[in-house]
């Protein structure tokens, strides 16, 4: 796998203009140092080789054509989550092994799964959603929601959905990425207390700077706060410094300084 990835990197360089055009649209990447950007570019290159970013609407009135620019924009944000992981980019990509497709829709799309509640009752949710991640399967994204993500709204749908992918890596959707031993315990305690505090504030009707959707479930809290970690890190550090610290330890990135390492 590593050899194949080394070959893929050597033969599929991402053109400068495509790379620069994507960075230009993602202001939260401006301050990253040269080393981190080089790694992010290599990961983006591998992601584009290994994953298929395809249209969910290839015909009809709402037909959506996926351009190379759209592909790079999605890939670079997905790869930001793994930029500090693994000794090499080949190793970091392992976090995204086991599935192939990113399906992009021209707007919100109906949720595709039924779900079973704690009492064992199966519900079918009909409401349209902007993004969804399947364990071992595709990531689904609404393109308008992806585009809305790099304005001042502070929302970053691609980071959100790929954070769910990372949460699912250990087989449990519980807001905890794959960690073992004391690191896992520390993460669980930190996210648990941040989540409890956030739910209390939302329940009390407080206006929160973090999207109140994060109070839905702990795995949504993880996904939303990953968006904040990468797109508005000062906010998360100020509100939940201990939790911010365990995210830094997991991602091995300092998103404020724009450097690698915990
Ligand atoms: Zn979510």
Boltz pocket constraint, residues with backbone or C-beta under 6 A from the ligand:
constraints:
  - pocket:
      binder: B
      contacts: [[A, 131], [A, 160], [A, 164], [A, 219], [A, 220], [A, 223]]
      max_distance: 6.0
